[in-house]
Amino acid sequence: MSAVSDRLPTFPWDKLEPYKKTAAAHPDGIVDLSVGTPVDPVPELVQKALIDAADSPGYPTVWGTPALRDAICGWLERRLGAREVTHRHVLPVVGSKELVAWLPTQLGLGPGDRVAYPRLAYPTYEVGARLARAAYETYDDPRDLDPAGLKLLWLNSPSNPTGQVLGKDELTEIVAWARAHGVLVVSDECYLELGWEADPVSVLHPDVNGGSYDGVVAVHSLSKRSNLAGYRAAFIAGDPAVLGPLLEIRKHGGMMTSAPTQAAVVAALGDDAHVHEQRARYAARREALRSALLSHGFRIEHSEASLYLWATRDEPCWTTVAHLADLGVLVAPGDFYGPAGDTFVRVALTATDERIAAAVARL
């Protein structure tokens, strides 16, 4: 066990604990804008679907029910503009973090293989490479990478932590480059429904992939769009030549979404109204926090999409974290996402309206 854990970095969130204690000591309580965990209610129709499926004594299937696969295919075509999506093109997973962490291992990558991800990125991309004992590296533009031995190219648009969005033309060129070099593209699109100053595009759109899913996989989650982080509900879609073997591996590993959760996902993907309502909540919180941060002397970069504001006072990120903790506001230091973030903090929009108002007042 220690041999596996020794491959991993220190769990970053543990470093925030002293600052969390400082923020919690504020007379009006902490405003936690660090992790980005949803706080709003699960939509009623989703709760009802879960409850109605509660009597599920049998094992669920890894591939999901036909109704779940139909719901995913329908959503991909309706929302992302994907074409000719069949059940072979989709695979439910147990939350997107599980998929990101174990995908390199399940793809059979190991020593001598390389995994690449953005210079500022979700830490689990690195964790996945480490678990597989593959080499890993970061990029500003993936087309500048040496393709020799590069087996997995992670894209992340909208980005966590920066909220940056890759445009359609850039995505098209990256997919073409990767295909020319035999590199698998996996695009983490979990924040795609949350575009503010940009309209994010999926690699599954025919304008990007030329009408073919060869060498392309997209990752989607219901955690943010539907407040289902506690349900562990996500899915991948794309190249059947990739998804087929993954399905077999995951069958052997028992990596299955619970039957009630599958029913809940069917309901969530079939309803757009609750997504629009949640977007409106986040839009209002975003505008309030953005204005308060700017008035407090911050500069905000990118942040045209996702659930975060990427903010800086041009000082070491931990200095900023300490300053805000003294105000009872907890944020994530930018260096959690790579050395390039060492003067930034990530400010999440995931707090109640009352707590957001408290943060605004303190700022």
Buried (B, 14 or more C-beta within 10 A) or exposed (E): EEEEEEEEEEEEEEBBEEBBEBBEEBEEEBBBBBEBBBBBEBBEBBEEBBEEBEEEEEEBBBBBBEEBBBBBBBBBBEBBBBEEBEBBBBBBBBBBBBBBBBBBBBBEBEEEBBBBBBBBBBBBBBBBBBBBBBBBBBBEEBBEBEBEEBBBBBBBBBBBBBBBBBEBEBBBBBBBBBBEBEBBBBBBBBBBBBBBEBEBBBBBBEEBBEEEBBBBBBBBBBBBBBBBBEBBBBBBBBBBEBBEEBBEBBEEEEBBBBBBBBBBBBBBBBBBEBBEEBBEBBEEBBEBBBEBBBEBEBEBEBBBBBBBBBBBBEEBBBEBBBBBBBBBBBBBBBBBBBEBBBBBBBBBBBBEEEBBBBBBEBB
